[in-house]
Amino acid sequence: NLTGTVQPDTRYRLQFQKPGKISQIMVRVGDFVRTGDVLAALKSDDVYYQVEAQKAALRFAQSNLMKALAGPKEEEIDLQKLKINQAEVETSSLANTRYHVDVITRKAFEASALDLKKSTELERQIEDIDANMEKARLQVLAVEQQLNLLNAKPRNSDIAPLKAQIDQAWQNVKLAEYQLEQSRIVAPADGIVTDIALGAGESASGQPVITLDSGRFYIKVLVSEADAAKIQPGQKVGMTFDAFEQKGEFIATVREVYPAETVVQGVVYYLAKIDFNASGIQIKAGMTANLTVHVGKKNNVLVVPARTVEYEKNQPYVKVVVYENGHRKDRIDRRNIQIGAQGDENVEVISGLQEGDEVVTFIKK
């Protein structure tokens, strides 16, 4: 029989990752929380606004990339086509004008009606028309080139800087969110809040603020040297609680026995952990549990009280009352025995005794 105490499987002592003034405690002692729940927060409006600003910058960078990949608008393409058409019309008009000037000039030469002044004026007019035609031709080429650029797919060299801007914006968002996380205490697991050390308005600087116990418990028990070798993982354990005697016995299981010793007031013990399922009762850390470890079970075996077994050079023996012809004699004999399973009160006898033999429990002096 052993006595142990209820312990949380894991106890978290939670603190803020940076100093600051507490703005809010979202829980109370005894509350059950889920993984990821925000339990407390520092005053951090500036960090929150920074997160939102970085998210906006990320959306802007993403929109620039989408715009580049989407290509030009139909209106932009139609506008360039209109410019080309206008330039072509102008070129055609200038060509017609030059043709008519050429005709007039040729007829004037044939009729010998040109004087020097008139000839010089016609030549200057032709030169101006040729210059305007060249300008119109170059305008057509320029607008066609702009249209080709609009229709062309974006190059990798054009897309790469836009993607880099998105990556940088995303890193800025994560940095801002990390800074926001530093100003919050978040539940790392499901559990029960067992202590709150500080309140709203107080300053926190590296000390634990909230203690959280996991919802799963075990029994911590110290086992003596004599019993440590008998207890193995997987063995069944009968268990009662002082606080819930009316609930009767619960079934538990040995989880592990630590190989390293624990010394208490000069006495060597070994720590054992016992898993249990006590659904339906409000278990709390520190409650006392009374344990009976079932190290083995045998039926129809011969047993003697453990206090009757003595040893000489590792040979177990008992003292038995002598009978002759059915009559009890006033003497005792030593009987070597082979023992099997051993308990706190009884010992299994494999050989050396028979059922009905009387063993001596003590000798009155």
GUSE-313874 format. One line per 8 residues: number of its first residue (from 1); their letters; for each residue x, y, z of C-alpha. Coordinates in pm, 1 decimal. Layout:
NUM = A = X Y Z; ...
// end
This chain:
1 = NLTGTVQP = 0.0 0.0 0.0; 131.1 341.7 -98.8; 26.2 704.0 -58.5; 70.1 967.3 -330.9; -45.8 1311.5 -436.5; -225.0 1436.3 -747.6; 1.3 1630.1 -983.0; -72.0 1803.9 -1315.4
9 = DTRYRLQF = 93.1 1631.9 -1608.7; 239.8 1968.2 -1708.2; 245.8 2298.6 -1522.1; 306.8 2613.2 -1727.9; 430.7 2933.2 -1567.1; 351.0 3189.5 -1835.3; 503.0 3534.4 -1873.7; 522.8 3815.9 -2128.5
17 = QKPGKISQ = 818.2 3810.9 -2366.0; 879.4 4182.4 -2321.3; 823.4 4429.8 -2037.2; 520.6 4656.1 -2030.4; 203.1 4756.8 -1852.5; -76.8 4500.9 -1848.0; -388.6 4623.5 -2023.2; -612.1 4321.1 -1966.9
25 = IMVRVGDF = -630.8 3979.5 -1795.5; -887.5 3774.5 -1989.9; -923.5 3481.3 -1745.8; -988.3 3403.5 -1380.4; -849.3 3136.6 -1150.3; -1034.0 2811.4 -1217.1; -1116.8 2888.2 -1580.0; -1066.6 2611.8 -1835.4
33 = VRTGDVLA = -890.7 2740.6 -2148.2; -814.3 2599.2 -2490.5; -487.1 2596.6 -2682.4; -432.1 2934.6 -2848.6; -665.3 3134.1 -2621.9; -529.0 3480.3 -2535.7; -500.3 3495.2 -2156.7; -350.0 3842.1 -2102.3
41 = ALKSDDVY = -222.3 4138.6 -2302.4; 4.9 4440.5 -2261.6; -86.7 4788.3 -2382.6; 26.0 4773.5 -2747.1; -190.4 4997.2 -2966.7; 117.4 5116.3 -3157.9; 216.9 4758.3 -3243.2; -137.5 4675.7 -3356.3
49 = YQVEAQKA = -144.8 4974.1 -3592.3; 196.7 4872.7 -3725.3; 59.1 4527.5 -3809.6; -230.0 4682.0 -4001.0; 3.0 4922.0 -4186.6; 232.9 4637.8 -4294.1; -64.8 4431.8 -4412.0; -177.1 4728.4 -4625.6
57 = ALRFAQSN = 172.5 4756.1 -4773.7; 161.8 4385.3 -4856.6; -173.7 4422.1 -5034.4; -34.9 4714.3 -5237.1; 269.7 4511.7 -5346.8; 46.4 4218.8 -5440.6; -179.1 4446.2 -5648.1; 122.5 4580.1 -5839.7
65 = LMKALAGP = 223.0 4226.9 -5935.2; -133.8 4136.6 -6037.4; -150.3 4449.8 -6251.6; 175.1 4360.5 -6427.5; 62.2 4002.7 -6493.8; -284.0 4110.5 -6613.4; -141.4 4325.9 -6896.3; -284.7 4649.1 -7043.0
73 = KEEEIDLQ = -648.8 4751.5 -7032.1; -856.8 4728.9 -7350.3; -902.2 5106.9 -7337.2; -524.5 5160.3 -7345.9; -487.9 4934.7 -7649.3; -778.7 5106.0 -7828.2; -621.5 5446.7 -7761.2; -290.3 5343.7 -7918.9
81 = KLKINQAE = -469.8 5200.7 -8222.1; -656.2 5531.6 -8261.8; -327.9 5723.0 -8251.3; -186.0 5495.0 -8521.8; -493.2 5549.7 -8738.9; -471.3 5926.4 -8694.2; -101.5 5927.4 -8785.9; -167.6 5712.5 -9093.7
89 = VETSSLAN = -448.8 5946.0 -9204.9; -220.1 6244.5 -9163.0; 52.8 6071.3 -9364.7; -194.7 5990.1 -9642.6; -319.8 6350.9 -9647.6; 32.9 6486.6 -9676.8; 107.0 6242.5 -9960.4; -198.6 6367.7 -10152.8
97 = TRYHVDVI = -95.9 6730.1 -10097.7; 255.0 6659.8 -10224.7; 113.9 6485.9 -10531.6; -99.0 6791.0 -10619.3; 197.6 7026.3 -10569.3; 408.0 6804.5 -10796.6; 136.6 6817.6 -11063.4; 109.9 7198.2 -11041.0
105 = TRKAFEAS = 486.2 7237.5 -11056.2; 521.0 7006.2 -11358.7; 244.3 7185.9 -11551.3; 399.4 7525.4 -11474.2; 736.1 7409.7 -11607.5; 574.7 7274.0 -11924.1; 396.6 7610.4 -11980.5; 708.6 7809.5 -11892.1
113 = ALDLKKST = 492.4 7998.4 -11640.8; 736.5 7972.1 -11346.6; 951.4 8260.8 -11249.0; 1235.1 8232.6 -11000.9; 1028.1 8347.5 -10703.9; 744.1 8109.1 -10780.9; 983.3 7818.8 -10832.4; 1157.7 7883.5 -10499.1
121 = ELERQIED = 824.5 7895.8 -10316.3; 708.6 7563.9 -10465.5; 1037.7 7395.2 -10376.4; 1010.8 7517.9 -10013.8; 651.0 7390.8 -9996.9; 759.0 7048.1 -10121.5; 1040.8 7034.2 -9863.3; 795.6 7120.9 -9583.7
129 = IDANMEKA = 554.9 6853.9 -9701.0; 836.5 6593.7 -9712.8; 947.0 6690.5 -9362.6; 591.9 6658.3 -9226.8; 548.5 6323.6 -9401.8; 866.5 6193.7 -9236.1; 748.6 6320.6 -8900.0; 411.9 6148.3 -8948.2
137 = RLQVLAVE = 586.0 5824.3 -9050.6; 801.8 5831.6 -8736.8; 492.0 5901.5 -8529.4; 327.0 5588.0 -8671.1; 636.1 5381.8 -8583.7; 649.7 5524.5 -8230.9; 283.5 5451.7 -8158.8; 313.6 5099.6 -8305.8
145 = QQLNLLNA = 610.2 5036.9 -8078.7; 409.7 5152.3 -7776.0; 127.3 4917.9 -7879.9; 371.9 4627.3 -7911.5; 503.5 4702.2 -7562.1; 151.7 4698.1 -7424.0; 76.6 4362.0 -7587.2; 407.3 4206.1 -7488.7
153 = KPRNSDIA = 409.7 3962.7 -7192.5; 594.4 4094.3 -6884.6; 958.8 3985.4 -6867.8; 1108.3 3800.8 -6573.3; 1331.5 4100.3 -6513.3; 1016.5 4313.6 -6475.6; 835.3 4064.8 -6249.7; 1128.2 3982.8 -6019.6
161 = PLKAQIDQ = 1139.7 4326.1 -5846.9; 763.3 4313.0 -5787.6; 792.5 3967.4 -5629.2; 1081.0 4091.7 -5416.4; 863.2 4377.0 -5293.3; 594.3 4124.3 -5192.5; 849.4 3910.6 -5007.0; 978.8 4213.1 -4820.6
169 = AWQNVKLA = 626.8 4328.5 -4734.6; 539.7 3978.8 -4609.1; 848.3 3970.7 -4386.1; 749.2 4308.8 -4245.0; 400.8 4172.5 -4165.9; 545.9 3869.2 -3986.6; 784.2 4088.8 -3787.9; 499.9 4317.4 -3680.9
177 = EYQLEQSR = 281.7 4016.2 -3586.2; 571.3 3866.9 -3387.8; 606.7 4192.6 -3196.5; 232.0 4181.3 -3126.3; 262.7 3820.2 -3001.9; 533.8 3932.8 -2760.0; 274.7 4153.4 -2591.7; 30.0 3866.4 -2531.0
185 = IVAPADGI = 17.4 3551.5 -2321.0; -137.8 3264.8 -2517.2; -236.2 2925.0 -2376.3; 17.1 2663.8 -2498.9; -223.0 2378.3 -2422.3; -567.7 2299.7 -2287.7; -574.7 2341.4 -1911.7; -698.0 2511.5 -1596.2
193 = VTDIALGA = -579.4 2850.5 -1470.3; -447.3 2789.3 -1117.7; -284.8 3124.1 -1035.2; -276.7 3486.2 -1154.9; 11.4 3685.1 -1008.9; -53.7 4031.2 -1158.9; -357.5 4234.6 -1262.7; -451.7 4497.8 -1520.2
201 = GESASGQP = -257.3 4822.8 -1478.2; 44.0 4653.9 -1315.4; 384.7 4639.7 -1479.2; 522.1 4304.9 -1595.2; 892.3 4251.2 -1642.7; 1002.7 3890.0 -1682.6; 809.7 3733.9 -1392.5; 540.6 3463.4 -1428.1
209 = VITLDSGR = 195.2 3618.7 -1459.4; -35.1 3318.0 -1509.9; 3.5 2956.4 -1399.5; -173.0 2698.2 -1614.9; -208.0 2330.0 -1526.0; -276.9 2081.7 -1802.5; -614.3 1910.2 -1780.5; -450.1 1569.1 -1740.2
217 = FYIKVLVS = -326.3 1454.5 -1397.1; -115.6 1172.5 -1254.4; -34.4 1043.6 -906.2; 315.7 1109.7 -778.5; 427.1 845.4 -529.3; 758.3 770.2 -360.5; 834.9 396.7 -345.0; 1076.7 243.6 -94.1
225 = EADAAKIQ = 1379.9 42.5 -201.1; 1212.9 -278.5 -91.3; 910.7 -221.2 -316.5; 1072.6 -44.8 -611.5; 1182.4 -366.9 -783.7; 828.8 -506.1 -764.9; 660.0 -218.6 -943.2; 669.4 -216.7 -1323.3
233 = PGQKVGMT = 503.0 -1.6 -1593.7; 162.9 -133.1 -1694.4; 67.7 -284.1 -1358.5; -286.3 -217.1 -1237.0; -339.9 -4.5 -928.9; -641.2 24.6 -700.0; -684.5 382.3 -580.9; -902.6 582.0 -344.7
241 = FDAFEQKG = -903.4 952.8 -264.5; -931.0 1094.9 86.6; -1147.1 1373.3 -57.7; -1384.5 1130.1 -232.2; -1411.6 827.4 -5.5; -1778.3 787.6 -96.5; -1682.4 735.7 -461.3; -1503.7 409.8 -382.4
249 = EFIATVRE = -1202.1 268.3 -564.5; -1071.6 388.3 -900.5; -857.4 186.0 -1139.1; -514.7 326.2 -1228.7; -202.2 209.1 -1412.5; 169.4 245.4 -1342.0; 311.9 476.5 -1609.6; 681.8 470.3 -1514.9
257 = VYPAETVV = 927.4 425.9 -1229.6; 1227.6 657.8 -1230.6; 1563.1 474.8 -1227.0; 1733.9 751.5 -1025.4; 1683.0 763.8 -650.8; 1519.3 1039.2 -449.6; 1658.4 1085.8 -100.0; 1416.9 1213.6 163.9
265 = QGVVYYLA = 1561.4 1271.6 511.2; 1839.2 1025.6 439.9; 1606.8 751.1 313.8; 1621.6 632.9 -48.3; 1299.3 629.3 -249.7; 1212.9 595.1 -618.2; 958.8 818.3 -787.7; 670.1 645.7 -965.6
273 = KIDFNASG = 398.5 803.3 -1180.7; 51.1 652.0 -1181.3; -202.9 731.7 -1454.3; -570.6 728.2 -1363.8; -915.8 809.7 -1493.2; -1134.6 970.6 -1229.9; -1406.4 1110.7 -1452.0; -1702.2 1253.1 -1270.2
281 = IQIKAGMT = -1509.4 1406.7 -979.5; -1338.4 1744.4 -951.5; -973.5 1644.5 -918.2; -737.0 1911.7 -787.2; -358.7 1917.3 -768.3; -226.1 1818.2 -426.0; -509.0 1579.7 -332.3; -404.9 1262.8 -146.0
289 = ANLTVHVG = -450.8 921.5 -307.9; -420.5 580.7 -139.8; -279.2 317.1 -374.5; -264.3 -60.1 -384.9; -34.5 -186.4 -660.6; -127.8 -526.2 -802.9; 217.7 -665.5 -874.4; 82.1 -1009.9 -958.4
297 = KKNNVLVV = -209.0 -1246.8 -911.9; -212.0 -1622.4 -853.5; -498.3 -1852.1 -766.2; -496.8 -2168.3 -555.9; -149.0 -2125.0 -410.4; -4.7 -2214.2 -70.2; 84.8 -1908.0 134.6; 227.8 -1831.4 476.3
305 = PARTVEYE = 242.8 -1502.6 663.7; 544.7 -1302.5 553.2; 654.0 -1256.4 916.0; 706.8 -1633.2 954.9; 977.4 -1652.1 685.5; 1338.1 -1630.1 801.7; 1664.4 -1649.4 606.0; 2003.4 -1809.5 652.9
313 = KNQPYVKV = 2259.7 -1745.8 379.5; 1978.0 -1654.1 139.8; 1794.8 -1978.1 219.7; 1438.6 -1908.6 330.1; 1292.7 -2131.4 598.2; 1005.1 -2149.7 844.4; 955.6 -2316.2 1177.7; 676.0 -2573.5 1192.7
321 = VVYENGHR = 502.1 -2752.3 1475.5; 581.7 -3126.3 1490.0; 301.4 -3386.8 1489.1; 342.0 -3762.5 1539.5; 56.1 -4005.3 1491.5; -183.5 -3717.6 1492.0; -58.1 -3584.4 1822.4; 108.2 -3248.6 1862.7
329 = KDRIDRRN = 456.9 -3262.8 2012.0; 614.1 -2998.9 2225.9; 882.0 -2915.8 1975.2; 934.1 -2737.5 1644.2; 1137.6 -2818.6 1334.7; 1308.2 -2598.0 1078.7; 1177.4 -2647.7 725.0; 1360.7 -2505.1 422.2
337 = IQIGAQGD = 1119.0 -2370.3 163.7; 1116.0 -2232.2 -188.1; 918.2 -1913.8 -217.8; 740.6 -1753.6 -513.3; 535.0 -1436.8 -522.9; 571.0 -1205.5 -225.6; 331.5 -949.4 -87.0; 329.7 -715.3 205.9
345 = ENVEVISG = 148.3 -969.1 425.7; 183.0 -1314.1 262.9; 444.6 -1517.3 77.6; 380.0 -1794.7 -174.7; 541.8 -2129.3 -85.5; 630.7 -2337.8 -389.8; 785.4 -2633.4 -203.9; 883.7 -2740.2 149.9
353 = LQEGDEVV = 538.6 -2721.7 306.0; 200.5 -2883.0 266.6; -144.3 -2746.1 323.6; -235.0 -2790.4 689.7; 119.7 -2756.5 825.7; 133.5 -2522.9 1123.5; 402.0 -2256.0 1101.7; 528.6 -2063.8 1401.7
361 = TFIKK = 449.3 -1692.3 1392.4; 627.1 -1613.1 1718.5; 777.9 -1787.9 2017.4; 677.1 -1678.9 2362.0; 975.1 -1646.3 2592.1
// end
